[in-house]
Amino acid sequence: MWTFHLPTKIHFGLNAAASISELPEICGRRVVIVTDSVVRSVSEIQQLIEKTAPSAVFDKVRPNPTVANVDELTRLLRENNAETVLAIGGGSSMDTAKAAANLAVTTDASIRAYHSEGKTFSQKPIPVVTIPTTAGTGSEVTPIAVLDDEEKIFKSPMSSPSFYPVCAVVDPALTFSLPIHVTAATVLDALSHAIEGYWSKQHQPICDTLAKEAARIIFAHLPEVYDNPKSAAGRKALSYAALTAGIAFHLPKNAMIHACSFPLSNRLHLSHGAACAFTMEEAIRFNAPAMNGRMEEFAKFCGFDEIETMIQTIAFLKRRGGLPCTLQEAGIDSSLTETLIRESFHPLMNNNPRPVTEEDLRKIYTKLEAR
Ligand code: ZN
């Protein structure tokens, strides 16, 4: 028994963002734009912002968005009586927008009540429109926001059915100028969504199909984009893969790779994508034997003769993209591994197809010491 649901309308295509002001969710409404200062400084984005004639622009989103970020944006949404929240950026901007659009219609001052203190949203939020500027998180279509509570030293995803954006405008042209290391980290995050959605205990047929397709496209097109970052066909394929990978995991949810990524980005400030990519090969080697041949099927669908060839390709894609592959390359002192192991037992670990113990992670981190 399974259920599939995706309420977000998707507009996809090269230069799709150029007609943003004509969307009924934007046209004639009080729009507040949510972005970060780096994305805002890009000339195409400045033009987009001008076109939408927003009531306000919030450009203070941080790479790992915080509870304080969401609370500040919420105040701005209330002051401006926002009717639509338009998020332009990577996962951080989209996650901040979704959380604040929900908090703004409550009487609460802080998202903390919902992020770590158990409150749930019951009201209709301010509608959120997303324009991703990376091919990675899939946040443009998911009901998930990953937030960092700096006071509590607690980073965790939060999810609510009310978090679905009403509309996602996916324009691969906005990713043409991304540097290679950002492309690598974000696309490897998308690959981790495909893998985790596929092996989650809650996996289901529609998401399985999308997961395999997303991974196949990534393996086929990431090397091409490394060689030619402005390849329109390659960038279009990667944006599509990240979108479908987002749909593939938003219901089954993530598992071991993401559970291990949280302390890596919390404590050591690896980007989300680099943190997910860090344990990917070892996680596949660990889980595959418990998946009744499903991982072999996944690898074959992606064009590999066996799982190990796929794992070697992942290692190659990480190296080519400049992502860390060993503890040393990630700047992790081996004395820290016990802390990383302890803090990896996030609830997402319960979705893993094979039970994980501290000893299992110890073996994985030992293998990651050097290669
Ligand atoms: Zn992720």
Residues whose N, C-alpha, C, O or C-beta is under 5 A from the ligand:
A	BS01	ZN	D189
